[in-house]
Each structure stands twice: as structure tokens, then as C-alpha cells.
Amino acid sequence: MGLSATLPEDKQQALEKIGAAEIVFGIPTYNHAETIVTVVQAVQAGLRKYFPENKSLLIHSDGGSTDGTSERVLEAAREEVSLLQIPYPAYPVQKLSAPYNGIPNKESALRTLFQLAQSLEAKVCAVVSPDLQSITPDWVGSLVQPILEKGFDLACPCYSRSKYDGAITSGIVYPFLRSLYGKRIRDPLGEDLAFSQRFINHCLAQDRWDREAARLGIEMWTLTEAICAGFPICQVWLGPKVHPSRNAASDVSTVLAQILGSLFLEMENKVGFWQKARVSAAVPVWGGRCEVVENPTPVDITHMMTAFRLGYQTLQEIWGLLLPPATMLELKKLANRSEEAFRLADAIWARIVYDFALGHRLRVINRDHLLRSLTPLYLGWVASFILQTQEVSPQQVEDRIETLCLAYESQKPYLISRWRWPDRFNP
């Protein structure tokens, strides 16, 4: 019970009174008063519906909310499911390096939940995002059952999405992780997860919680840790994922820098594994299949192509430090093409992402500047992808993403060669 000694006395007493719990369900928050009632009520209803015979504990871990989040949790909680509210240390938002709309120091919140689950000898620890509008009680059963009843150690979410929703995931993160680590996890950035006791013990034994890769992307770290350590993984069908709209959402450059920064850092830490992984394998999906639906709103392709062309004019010097001459020639051709002919080949795009990963590793320029300079290239890829798929069905869009993934996999020898011999291999 090492963690309990660091908790306030009233929390220690509450933890000792609970004693043990088979299922621990965590909700980390930071100023989520607007949505937290919906999430808490859905989780408690799900625990009552699917696991009435199991002793369950709902843990609300807050990072210093000032909007009444904790009070709303107390109002929403029902006595049928035990509730424990605990704080976790959070970095002051103003000290973060980039605009941030989520949970500061999220890895500390998850580590606290893991430690509590370990102390309570929980068989399952699950965690959900605090700003969901689409969560239902069925999400609880879908996340917990594969761990509790099927012997999996990590359950990852699988959501329905519109044709062009989550383009960073579809165009970079999913095919990149799939190619490197050999597992086809369709939503690798999903925040709604479940973990086994065995996997929790493994994670807590690692000494990398305070490192940059974990701080920037704790979900990605747990996923790659599970893959590399050989823990059985499944995906669970949850349906649509709806968050409230944000008036001050981060711009594309900031989002890219945050996501790819953690992606590339974790890549460096697990180089011994991914250089040996040669093929990708399907990961079972429980409860349904990942779906794509029609895009509800039009997308401004012209703006994206303009941003790409402007980037080509102003960032050639930086791109030239990262990309080989053959790729720079292809970008020159693309910049001069009309909308009808504006297409970026899958193999070229995969090589661009791989070359940026290498440049990040070698610190060719300031890492934040490097990641942000990818933005016009990314927007160019999105424009090209939309132009190729705007007239096809949602399922055909998913088939097109599969083709992109295969291109990433076919170009992996290129990545390995450049990674091993960055000065000698420069086609």
C-alpha cells in the first residue's frame, strides 16, 4: 500500500475501508464540469448492469479543477457503486510548452490509478475520457469483459468515424504504428482503455513514467509497451465518439507536434523491437467492426492545397535538410499541379513521414520546428486523399486507408536503411 501513505488521511481511511475491488474504473479530470455528470452516470450504470456481482470502485482523479468538477461528480455518484475522489499532481497549464485542452500530467493520473488498482488487487482497471458526450453503459461492459472474461491484457477502443475524421490517425499514426510494431490497432490514440492486473504490474515496474515519451503520450506508451512485451491485445467496438466542440481548439501544427513528438520518441526507445518486426497482424475486435460513415460537413480542399504550395515556397530549406533529392523533386511537381491532378503517391508520403522521424532522432533542427514544418505536407496529403475518395463510399475510404498502410509497410526497409546508415543511404 505504498501509494496510500502519500494520500490525505481521509483518503487513506476510505481506501482501507474498501479493502479490495475486482474492477477499478478511473476518470481523470481537469475542468470537465460540463460533461462529467454524463460520464459518471454512464459508468456507474454500466457497472450495475454488467457486473452486479463484482465489487467495483469508481475513482475520480482530479488535477486541480476550478470549475466545480469534483462537486458535480459527488452530485452524480450513486451509492450502489463505491466512489473514491483523489487528487493527482498536475503541471500548471501555463507552463506547458504548447496550447493544451486536455488533462495536464495525464501520465501521473494514470500512474495513480494503476497504483490504486494494484493496492486493491483489482483484476481490471479501466479508464475513460471525461469529456465524452456519446458514452453509454454498454461501453463499460465492452471494455471490461475482454479483460475479465477472455484473458486479454489490454483492450483498446474502436470507434465509428466519418470519412475524414481523425485524418492524423488515418494518414500517419495508424499506418506508422502498424508498420513499425506489426499490430493493426485502428484507433491507437483512443483514451478509453482497460488493463489487466498482470499488465498493470508490468507497467508499474518500468522506470520510464517520468520520461518525455510517457508525458507526451501515455496512451501510446502503454500500447507500444503491451505490444513489445507480448501481452494479448484486443480492440472493442464502442460506436461513435463525440466530444463537445471547443472554441479554442489547438491548431493543426500544435496537434501534429504533440502527437508525432510522442510517436517519434517512443520509436527511439523501442528501436530494438520494431526493426525486427516484418509483417503486421490483425487484432481481434469485440462487439462489432470499425465503421466509417458519410462526412457531415464539406472540407475546404483549396485551402489545404494553398497551404501546401505556400509551405513549398517558404520551407524548402528546412525540408531539404530532412528529405532526399528524389522526394524534393516530387514535391516540386506536386506544387505545380492543378486540382484535377493533385495527387501525392502513398509511397512518397510514407517516406516523408519516415524521413521526419529520422530527422527528429538526429535533431537536424529544433524538434518542435521540425514537427511543425510537416504541417503543409500533411495538409497536402489530406487534400490529395480527399480528392481521391470524395466520390466513393465510406467503406471504400477504409479500403483506401488499407492501401496506404500497405505502402507504409512496403517502405519500411527504406526506414530501416536510413535509420541504420543516415549518412550513407540517401536516395
C-alpha positions as CSV (number, residue, x, y, z in Angstrom):
1,M,0.0,0.0,0.0
2,G,2.8,2.4,-0.8
3,L,0.6,4.9,-2.5
4,S,-1.8,5.2,0.4
5,A,0.9,6.7,2.6
6,T,1.0,9.7,0.2
7,L,-2.8,10.3,0.3
8,P,-4.6,12.6,2.7
9,E,-5.7,10.9,5.9
10,D,-9.4,10.8,4.9
11,K,-8.5,9.1,1.5
12,Q,-6.3,6.6,3.3
13,Q,-9.2,5.7,5.6
14,A,-11.6,5.4,2.6
15,L,-9.1,3.1,0.8
16,E,-8.6,0.9,3.9
17,K,-12.4,0.7,4.3
18,I,-12.8,-0.5,0.7
19,G,-10.1,-3.1,1.2
20,A,-10.3,-4.7,-2.3
21,A,-12.1,-4.4,-5.6
22,E,-12.3,-6.6,-8.6
23,I,-13.0,-3.7,-11.0
24,V,-11.5,-0.2,-10.8
25,F,-12.8,2.4,-13.2
26,G,-10.9,5.6,-13.4
27,I,-11.9,9.0,-14.7
28,P,-9.1,11.6,-14.7
29,T,-10.4,15.2,-14.9
30,Y,-9.3,18.8,-15.3
31,N,-12.1,21.3,-15.6
32,H,-14.6,18.9,-17.1
33,A,-17.8,20.1,-15.2
34,E,-19.7,20.4,-18.5
35,T,-19.6,16.7,-19.3
36,I,-18.5,14.8,-16.2
37,V,-22.1,14.0,-15.0
38,T,-22.9,12.1,-18.2
39,V,-19.7,10.1,-17.9
40,V,-20.0,9.2,-14.2
41,Q,-23.7,8.2,-14.6
42,A,-22.9,6.0,-17.7
43,V,-20.0,4.3,-15.9
44,Q,-22.0,3.6,-12.8
45,A,-25.0,2.3,-14.8
46,G,-22.7,0.1,-16.8
47,L,-21.1,-1.4,-13.7
48,R,-24.5,-2.1,-12.2
49,K,-25.8,-3.6,-15.5
50,Y,-22.9,-5.8,-16.5
51,F,-21.0,-6.6,-13.2
52,P,-23.6,-6.6,-10.4
53,E,-21.8,-9.5,-8.6
54,N,-18.3,-7.9,-8.8
55,K,-17.1,-5.4,-6.3
56,S,-16.4,-2.2,-8.2
57,L,-14.8,1.1,-7.4
58,L,-15.1,4.3,-9.3
59,I,-12.1,6.5,-8.9
60,H,-12.3,10.2,-9.8
61,S,-8.8,11.5,-10.1
62,D,-8.7,15.3,-10.4
63,G,-5.8,17.6,-11.4
64,G,-7.0,20.7,-9.6
65,S,-10.2,21.7,-11.4
66,T,-11.6,25.2,-10.6
67,D,-14.9,24.8,-12.4
68,G,-16.7,22.6,-9.9
69,T,-15.9,19.3,-11.5
70,S,-15.4,17.5,-8.2
71,E,-18.7,18.8,-6.8
72,R,-20.6,17.6,-9.9
73,V,-19.1,14.1,-9.5
74,L,-20.4,13.9,-6.0
75,E,-23.8,15.0,-7.1
76,A,-23.9,12.4,-10.0
77,A,-22.5,9.5,-8.0
78,R,-24.9,6.9,-6.6
79,E,-24.3,4.7,-3.5
80,E,-24.6,1.4,-5.4
81,V,-21.0,1.8,-6.7
82,S,-18.2,3.0,-4.3
83,L,-16.6,6.3,-5.2
84,L,-13.1,7.5,-4.3
85,Q,-12.0,11.0,-5.1
86,I,-8.3,11.7,-5.1
87,P,-6.0,14.4,-6.4
88,Y,-3.0,13.9,-8.6
89,P,-0.1,16.2,-9.2
90,A,-0.6,18.4,-12.3
91,Y,1.7,20.6,-14.2
92,P,0.3,24.2,-14.2
93,V,-1.3,24.7,-17.6
94,Q,0.6,27.9,-18.2
95,K,3.9,26.0,-18.0
96,L,3.0,23.6,-20.8
97,S,5.1,24.1,-24.0
98,A,2.0,24.3,-26.3
99,P,-1.7,25.2,-26.0
100,Y,-3.4,22.3,-24.2
101,N,-7.1,21.4,-23.9
102,G,-6.8,18.1,-22.1
103,I,-5.5,16.8,-18.8
104,P,-2.2,18.2,-17.7
105,N,0.3,15.5,-16.5
106,K,-2.1,12.7,-17.6
107,E,0.6,10.1,-17.1
108,S,0.6,11.0,-13.4
109,A,-3.2,10.5,-13.2
110,L,-2.9,7.1,-14.9
111,R,0.0,6.0,-12.7
112,T,-2.0,6.9,-9.6
113,L,-4.9,4.8,-10.9
114,F,-2.6,1.9,-11.6
115,Q,-1.1,2.1,-8.1
116,L,-4.6,2.2,-6.5
117,A,-5.7,-0.8,-8.7
118,Q,-2.6,-2.7,-7.6
119,S,-3.2,-1.9,-4.0
120,L,-6.8,-3.1,-4.2
121,E,-5.7,-6.2,-6.1
122,A,-8.1,-5.3,-8.9
123,K,-8.5,-7.8,-11.8
124,V,-9.3,-5.0,-14.2
125,C,-8.6,-1.2,-14.3
126,A,-10.4,0.8,-17.0
127,V,-10.2,4.5,-17.8
128,V,-12.4,6.7,-19.9
129,S,-12.2,10.2,-21.2
130,P,-14.0,12.8,-19.0
131,D,-15.4,14.9,-21.9
132,L,-17.4,12.2,-23.8
133,Q,-21.0,13.0,-24.9
134,S,-21.6,9.7,-26.6
135,I,-20.6,7.3,-23.8
136,T,-23.3,4.7,-22.8
137,P,-23.4,2.0,-20.1
138,D,-22.6,-0.5,-22.8
139,W,-19.1,1.0,-23.1
140,V,-18.3,-0.4,-19.6
141,G,-19.2,-3.9,-20.5
142,S,-17.3,-3.7,-23.8
143,L,-14.1,-2.5,-22.2
144,V,-14.1,-4.7,-19.1
145,Q,-15.4,-8.1,-20.4
146,P,-12.4,-9.0,-22.6
147,I,-10.1,-8.5,-19.7
148,L,-12.2,-10.1,-17.0
149,E,-13.6,-13.0,-19.0
150,K,-11.4,-13.5,-22.1
151,G,-7.9,-13.3,-20.8
152,F,-6.7,-10.2,-22.7
153,D,-4.3,-7.8,-21.0
154,L,-5.2,-4.6,-22.9
155,A,-8.5,-3.6,-24.5
156,C,-8.2,-0.7,-27.0
157,P,-11.2,1.3,-28.3
158,C,-12.5,1.1,-31.8
159,Y,-14.9,4.0,-32.8
160,S,-17.1,4.7,-35.8
161,R,-15.9,7.7,-37.7
162,S,-16.9,10.0,-40.6
163,K,-14.9,9.7,-43.8
164,Y,-12.3,12.3,-43.0
165,D,-12.5,12.4,-39.2
166,G,-9.2,11.7,-37.5
167,A,-7.0,12.3,-40.5
168,I,-3.8,12.4,-38.5
169,T,-4.6,8.9,-37.2
170,S,-5.6,7.6,-40.6
171,G,-2.8,9.2,-42.5
172,I,0.1,8.9,-40.1
173,V,-0.4,7.3,-36.7
174,Y,-2.3,4.1,-37.6
175,P,-0.2,3.1,-40.6
176,F,3.0,4.2,-38.9
177,L,2.4,2.2,-35.7
178,R,1.1,-0.8,-37.7
179,S,4.2,-0.8,-39.9
180,L,6.6,-0.5,-37.0
181,Y,5.1,-2.7,-34.4
182,G,3.2,-5.2,-36.5
183,K,-0.3,-4.8,-34.9
184,R,-3.3,-3.4,-36.7
185,I,-4.8,-1.1,-34.0
186,R,-7.2,1.2,-35.8
187,D,-7.6,3.8,-33.1
188,P,-4.2,3.9,-31.3
189,L,-4.8,7.3,-29.8
190,G,-8.0,6.2,-28.1
191,E,-8.3,7.3,-24.4
192,D,-10.9,4.7,-23.4
193,L,-8.9,1.7,-22.3
194,A,-8.9,-1.3,-20.0
195,F,-5.9,-3.1,-18.5
196,S,-5.4,-6.4,-16.7
197,Q,-3.8,-6.8,-13.3
198,R,-0.8,-8.5,-15.0
199,F,-0.2,-5.6,-17.4
200,I,-0.6,-3.0,-14.6
201,N,2.1,-4.7,-12.5
202,H,4.3,-4.8,-15.6
203,C,3.8,-1.1,-16.3
204,L,4.4,0.0,-12.7
205,A,7.7,-2.0,-12.7
206,Q,9.0,0.2,-15.5
207,D,11.2,3.3,-14.8
208,R,10.0,5.4,-17.7
209,W,6.9,7.1,-16.3
210,D,8.7,10.4,-15.9
211,R,10.3,10.4,-19.3
212,E,9.2,12.7,-22.1
213,A,7.6,10.0,-24.2
214,A,5.2,9.0,-21.4
215,R,4.4,12.6,-20.5
216,L,3.5,13.5,-24.1
217,G,1.5,10.4,-25.0
218,I,0.7,8.0,-22.2
219,E,-1.8,6.0,-24.3
220,M,0.7,5.4,-27.0
221,W,3.3,4.4,-24.4
222,T,1.0,1.8,-22.8
223,L,0.1,0.4,-26.3
224,T,3.6,0.0,-27.5
225,E,4.7,-1.4,-24.2
226,A,2.0,-4.1,-24.4
227,I,2.9,-5.0,-28.0
228,C,6.7,-5.2,-27.3
229,A,6.2,-7.2,-24.1
230,G,3.9,-9.7,-25.8
231,F,0.7,-9.0,-23.9
232,P,-2.5,-10.2,-25.6
233,I,-4.4,-7.2,-27.0
234,C,-7.9,-6.7,-28.4
235,Q,-10.0,-3.9,-29.8
236,V,-13.5,-3.3,-28.6
237,W,-16.2,-1.7,-30.6
238,L,-17.7,1.3,-28.8
239,G,-19.6,3.2,-31.6
240,P,-19.4,6.9,-32.2
241,K,-17.1,9.1,-30.1
242,V,-18.5,12.6,-29.6
243,H,-16.8,15.4,-27.7
244,P,-18.1,18.9,-27.1
245,S,-16.8,21.5,-29.6
246,R,-14.0,23.7,-28.3
247,N,-13.8,27.3,-29.2
248,A,-10.1,27.4,-28.7
249,A,-9.0,24.1,-30.2
250,S,-5.3,23.7,-30.9
251,D,-4.2,24.4,-34.5
252,V,-3.1,21.6,-36.7
253,S,0.6,22.4,-36.2
254,T,0.3,22.1,-32.4
255,V,-1.7,18.8,-32.6
256,L,0.9,17.4,-35.0
257,A,3.8,18.4,-32.8
258,Q,2.1,16.9,-29.7
259,I,1.1,13.6,-31.3
260,L,4.2,13.0,-33.5
261,G,6.6,14.1,-30.8
262,S,5.4,11.2,-28.6
263,L,5.3,8.8,-31.6
264,F,8.9,9.5,-32.6
265,L,10.2,9.5,-29.0
266,E,8.7,6.1,-28.4
267,M,10.1,4.9,-31.7
268,E,13.6,5.7,-30.5
269,N,13.0,3.9,-27.2
270,K,11.8,0.7,-28.9
271,V,14.1,0.5,-31.9
272,G,15.3,-3.0,-31.0
273,F,11.7,-4.3,-31.4
274,W,10.4,-2.5,-34.4
275,Q,13.4,-3.2,-36.6
276,K,12.8,-6.9,-36.2
277,A,9.0,-6.8,-36.9
278,R,8.5,-7.6,-40.5
279,V,4.7,-8.1,-41.1
280,S,1.5,-6.8,-39.5
281,A,-1.2,-8.9,-38.0
282,A,-4.9,-8.3,-37.4
283,V,-6.0,-7.6,-33.8
284,P,-9.4,-9.1,-32.8
285,V,-12.4,-6.7,-32.5
286,W,-15.1,-7.5,-29.9
287,G,-18.7,-6.3,-30.3
288,G,-18.7,-5.2,-33.9
289,R,-16.4,-3.8,-36.6
290,C,-14.8,-0.4,-37.1
291,E,-17.1,1.6,-39.3
292,V,-16.9,4.7,-41.5
293,V,-19.9,7.0,-42.1
294,E,-20.5,9.8,-44.6
295,N,-18.8,13.1,-43.8
296,P,-21.4,15.5,-42.4
297,T,-19.6,18.7,-43.4
298,P,-17.7,19.8,-46.6
299,V,-14.0,20.1,-46.4
300,D,-12.0,23.1,-47.8
301,I,-9.6,21.4,-50.2
302,T,-8.5,24.6,-51.8
303,H,-7.2,26.0,-48.5
304,M,-5.2,22.8,-47.9
305,M,-3.5,22.9,-51.4
306,T,-2.8,26.6,-50.9
307,A,-1.1,25.9,-47.5
308,F,1.0,23.2,-49.2
309,R,2.1,25.4,-52.0
310,L,3.0,28.2,-49.6
311,G,4.9,25.8,-47.5
312,Y,6.8,24.6,-50.5
313,Q,7.8,28.2,-51.2
314,T,8.9,29.1,-47.7
315,L,10.1,25.8,-46.2
316,Q,12.3,24.3,-48.9
317,E,15.4,24.9,-46.9
318,I,14.1,23.0,-43.9
319,W,12.6,20.2,-45.9
320,G,15.9,19.9,-47.8
321,L,17.6,19.0,-44.6
322,L,15.2,16.2,-44.0
323,L,14.1,14.8,-47.4
324,P,16.3,13.3,-50.1
325,P,16.5,15.0,-53.5
326,A,14.2,12.5,-55.2
327,T,11.4,13.4,-52.7
328,M,12.0,17.1,-53.1
329,L,11.6,16.7,-56.9
330,E,8.2,15.0,-56.3
331,L,7.1,17.9,-54.1
332,K,8.1,20.4,-56.7
333,K,6.0,18.6,-59.3
334,L,3.0,18.4,-56.9
335,A,3.2,22.1,-56.1
336,N,2.8,22.9,-59.9
337,R,-0.1,20.6,-60.4
338,S,-3.8,21.6,-60.9
339,E,-6.5,20.4,-58.5
340,E,-7.5,17.7,-61.0
341,A,-4.0,16.3,-61.0
342,F,-3.1,17.0,-57.3
343,R,-2.1,13.6,-56.1
344,L,0.6,12.6,-53.6
345,A,1.7,8.9,-54.0
346,D,1.3,6.7,-51.0
347,A,5.0,5.5,-51.1
348,I,6.2,9.1,-51.2
349,W,4.0,10.1,-48.3
350,A,5.2,7.1,-46.2
351,R,8.9,8.1,-47.0
352,I,8.2,11.7,-46.0
353,V,6.9,10.6,-42.6
354,Y,9.8,8.2,-42.1
355,D,12.3,10.9,-43.0
356,F,10.8,13.3,-40.5
357,A,11.1,10.5,-37.9
358,L,14.8,10.2,-38.7
359,G,15.3,14.0,-38.7
360,H,13.6,14.1,-35.2
361,R,16.0,11.4,-34.0
362,L,19.1,13.2,-35.4
363,R,17.9,16.6,-34.1
364,V,18.6,18.0,-37.6
365,I,16.8,21.2,-36.4
366,N,14.9,22.2,-33.3
367,R,12.4,19.3,-32.8
368,D,9.3,21.5,-32.4
369,H,10.2,23.4,-35.5
370,L,10.8,20.2,-37.4
371,L,7.4,18.7,-36.4
372,R,5.5,21.9,-37.2
373,S,7.2,22.1,-40.6
374,L,5.4,18.9,-41.5
375,T,2.0,20.7,-41.4
376,P,1.9,21.9,-45.1
377,L,3.0,18.4,-46.2
378,Y,0.3,16.8,-44.1
379,L,-2.3,19.2,-45.5
380,G,-1.1,18.4,-49.0
381,W,-1.6,14.7,-48.2
382,V,-5.1,15.3,-46.8
383,A,-6.1,17.3,-49.9
384,S,-4.8,14.5,-52.2
385,F,-6.6,11.8,-50.1
386,I,-9.9,13.7,-50.3
387,L,-9.6,14.3,-54.0
388,Q,-9.2,10.5,-54.5
389,T,-12.1,9.5,-52.2
390,Q,-14.7,12.2,-52.2
391,E,-17.0,10.3,-54.6
392,V,-16.6,6.8,-53.0
393,S,-18.5,5.1,-50.2
394,P,-17.3,5.2,-46.6
395,Q,-16.2,1.6,-46.8
396,Q,-14.2,2.3,-49.9
397,V,-12.4,5.1,-47.9
398,E,-11.4,2.5,-45.3
399,D,-10.2,0.2,-48.1
400,R,-8.1,3.2,-49.4
401,I,-6.6,3.6,-45.9
402,E,-5.7,-0.1,-46.0
403,T,-3.8,0.5,-49.3
404,L,-2.0,3.4,-47.6
405,C,-1.0,1.1,-44.7
406,L,0.5,-1.4,-47.2
407,A,2.6,1.4,-48.7
408,Y,4.0,2.2,-45.2
409,E,4.8,-1.5,-44.7
410,S,6.4,-1.8,-48.2
411,Q,8.6,1.3,-47.4
412,K,9.8,0.0,-44.0
413,P,13.1,-1.3,-45.4
414,Y,13.7,2.3,-46.6
415,L,13.2,3.5,-43.0
416,I,15.4,0.8,-41.5
417,S,18.2,1.6,-44.0
418,R,18.1,5.3,-43.4
419,W,17.9,4.7,-39.6
420,R,21.0,2.5,-39.6
421,W,23.0,4.4,-42.1
422,P,21.7,8.0,-42.2
423,D,24.8,9.4,-43.9
424,R,25.2,6.6,-46.5
425,F,21.7,5.8,-47.5
426,N,20.2,9.0,-49.1
427,P,18.4,8.1,-52.4
